[in-house]
Amino acid sequence: MLRNCFLLIGITVFVLFARNVMGDIPIWLNIKSGGLVFLGTLIGGTMAFPVHTLRGLFSSFRNSLKPKPKPVDDLIRQIIALARLYRVAGLNEMNRKVNALSNLVLRRGLQMVLDHQDRNRVELLLEKEIHLYLDQLQAQLNVINRLSRLAPIFGFVGTIIGLINVLNHIGDPSQIGQGMAAALLTTFYGLLFANFLFLPIAGKFADYSRREALILNVVYDGVVAICDQRPPLEIAHHLKSYAEADFLTPQPTYTRRKQPWPQWGGPDKQRTPAR
């Protein structure tokens, strides 16, 4: 809430100062220059990406703007409850709970566990689901980064167009000043859109992608632990580290782990020397 207030105050002060600096430039020139840069950036930035990536971008962007995302603690408690249910309840009750899950990857993983799929097959299918989803988020982030790079370029393009227009009317001194102002205004809009619109959106979306990667790692470890029929307390102890993670710092990239859960009494356990 406090950050949003500072952001609103900063935008208001910037608009007031920008209005004083621009002086008596007519409003239709502002709309024309801004529309040229903004529409050109959108068209040029989206032409290189498929339609399904652009369609998923709007959905993911809406999700990233949610004010209060569900904490990881809720997901961990849900996985622990499902682990207890898997050990004591019947198959019908477990199927009903799994089908009601909102997390698609968690639901598919537990359905494979209920179908008594092999552990290696469960891991492979989970990794496929996770990699496809994270690759989709990365492609959507690439679209926003492309827009942030193209906005200043289209601003310079608008400036060149404006200078050409000034040179065409160089015989009329009354239009030189106004034409130069309109030409330079497109550069201003290009830098404005890049640094105050697309780059903040890219940062917000990158945080959203990192948090989604963290959630998917929780799902992966939880499903594999349920598949191994680990005790719920052991699962809770292992997943606790994810709840303590700082969501604002970059998380390690998802990599396949050959054996995410050490076996009790195995080679990973330190042995005390015999006396």
N, C-alpha and C positions, 0 to 999 in steps of 0.2 A: 504493500500500500504506500509506504513512504517513498519507494523507488518510483512508483507511478506518479506521485505528486511532483517529485523533482523533475521527472521527464516532461510532465505537462508544463511546469514553470519554464523549463529550458526552451521548449518549443515556442511558447508564447513570447518570451524575450527575444528569441531569434527572429520570429516573424516581425515583431515590432521594429527591431533594428534593420532588418532587410527592407522593410517598407520605407523607412526613412532614407536609407542609402539609395534605393531605386528612384526616389523622388517622384516625378510627374510622368513616368512611363505609363501609357494607357493600359487598362486592364486587358483589352483584347490582344495586345501584344504578349502579355504574360501567358494567356491561355494558348495562343498560337505557338509560342516557343516551347512551353511545357508539353503541349500535345505532340509536337514534332519529336521531341526527345523521348517522351514516355512511350508513345506508340511505336516509334522506330526501334526502341530498345526491346519492347515486348516481341515485336515481329521478328527482329533479327536474332533474339536470344532463344526463341522457341522453335525456330525452323529446323534446328539441328537435332531435336529430340523427338522421339515417338509420341503418339497421342496418349498412350496409356501411362507414360511417365508424367505427362502434364496433368492428366486427370487425377492420378494419385497424389500429385503435389498439392492440389487444393485440399484434399481430404487430410493429408498429413499436416498441412499448415494450420488447418482448423484445430486439429488435435494439439498442436504445439502451443496454441494460444489459450488453452484451457487454464483458468486461474489456479485451480487446486487439483493437480493430478494425484491419483491414488498413490500413497507411499508404498515402498517396497515391503514394508512390514505387513501390510494387508495381504499381499501375494504370498509371503512366506507363511503366514498363519493359515492361509487357504490350502497351501501345499501340505502343511503338517496335518491339518484336519483330514485331508484326503488320504494321507499315509495311514492315519489311524483307522479311517473307514475301510481302507483296502485290507487291513489285517483282521478286522473283526466283523465287518458287515458282509452281506451277501452280494452276489453279482448284480442283481437287479437294482438294489439301492445305490451301488457304486455307479452303475450306468446312468441312473437318473441324475446323480450329482455331476458327473462328467459332462453330460449333454447340456447342462445348464451353465457351464463355464463360459465366460465372455472372452477369455484369452484363447485365440484360435490355436496357437502352437501348443499350449498346455493341454487343450482338449484333444488334439490329434495325438499327442504323445501318450496321454493316459488311455486313450482308446486302443492304441497299439499294445500297451501293457495289459489291458483287460483281454485283448485277443491272444495273450500269451506269446507275443512275438519274441524272437531271440533278442538278447541285450544288444548285440552288435548291430542288428537290423534297426532297433529302436534308435541307437546313437546315430546311425547313418541317415535315417529319415529325419531326425530332429536337426541334424547339421544342415541337411539340404534345405529344410524350411527356414532355418535361421539365416543361412547365407543368402538365400533368395530375397528375404525381407530386408536384410541389411544392405544388399546390393541395390535394391529398389530405393531405399532411403538415400544412399550415396548418389545415385543418379538424379534424384530430386534436388539434392543439395548442389550438384553440379549445375543445374539449371539456374538456381539463384546466384551462384558465383558468376556464371556467364553473364547474367543481367547486370551485375555490379561492374563488370569489366566493360560492357558495351555502352553503358549510360554515358560516361565521359566521351567516348568515341563519337556517339551520335550528337553530343553537345558540340564537339568541334565541327562535325559535318554541318550542323545548323549555322555555326559561325561562318563557315566558308560560303554557305548559300547566302547568308546575309551580306557578306562582303561583296559577293558578286552582284547582288541587288544594288548595293551602294555605288559600285563602279558603273553600273548601268545608268544611274541618275547623278553622276558626278557633276553634270552641268547645272544642277539645281542645288545650290548650297543649303537651302532650307531643309532638304531631306537627308543630308549627310549625317548630321548629329543623331537624328532619330533612327536612321538606318544602322549606324554603328552601335547604338545602344541595343537595338533589337538583335543585332548579330551577336554581340557579346552575351546577351541574356541567355542564349541557348547553351553556351558553355557553363554559365552559372547553374542552369537547370540540370545539366548533365552531372556536374559534381554534386549537386544537391541530392539528386535521386540515388546516386551511387553510394554516398556516405551517410545519408540520413534515412534511406529507405531500404535499399537492397542489402547493404552490408549488415545493418542491424537484424534484418530478417534472416540472413544467412547465419549469424551468430546464434539467434534464437533456435533456428532449425538444427544447428549443429549440437546444441545442448539437448534438444529433444532426441536426436539420433543416438547420442551417447547414453541417455537414460533408457532408451529402448533396448540398446545393446546390453545394458546392465540387467534389465528385466528378463531378457531372453537367456542370459547366463543363469539367472535364478531358476527359470523354467527348465533349462537343460539339466542342471544338477539335481533339481527336485524330481524330475521324471525318472532319471537314471537311478536315483536312490530308491524311489518307490519300486522300480523294476527289480532292483537287488533286494527288496524287502528289508531295507534298513529300518532300525527302530526310529520312531518319530523324534525322540529326544536327540538322537545322533544327527538326524536331518536338520533339526532346529539349530543345533550347535554349529553345523557346517555352514548353513545359510545365514547365520547371524552376521558374518563378515560383510555380506552384501548390504545388509540394513545399515551398517556403520559406514558404508562408503560415502564419500563426498560426491554428490551428483554434479557439482560445478567443475570438477577437475576431469581431464580426459581419462577415460577408462581404457584398460588394455583391450586390444582387439581380440575378437573371438577366435580361438584356435581349438582344434580338436585335442582332447585330452585322452590318452590311451586308458588311464585308470584314475578317474577323478576321486575315487573313494578308496583310501588305503585299507587293506585287509588287516583285521585284528590278528596279531601274532605273526604277520608276514615279514618280509625283509625290510619294510619301511619302519618297523618298530624297533627301537634300540633295545638291545639285549644287555642285561646286567651281567658282568663277569662272574663266573662261578668262583666260589671261595672254598 
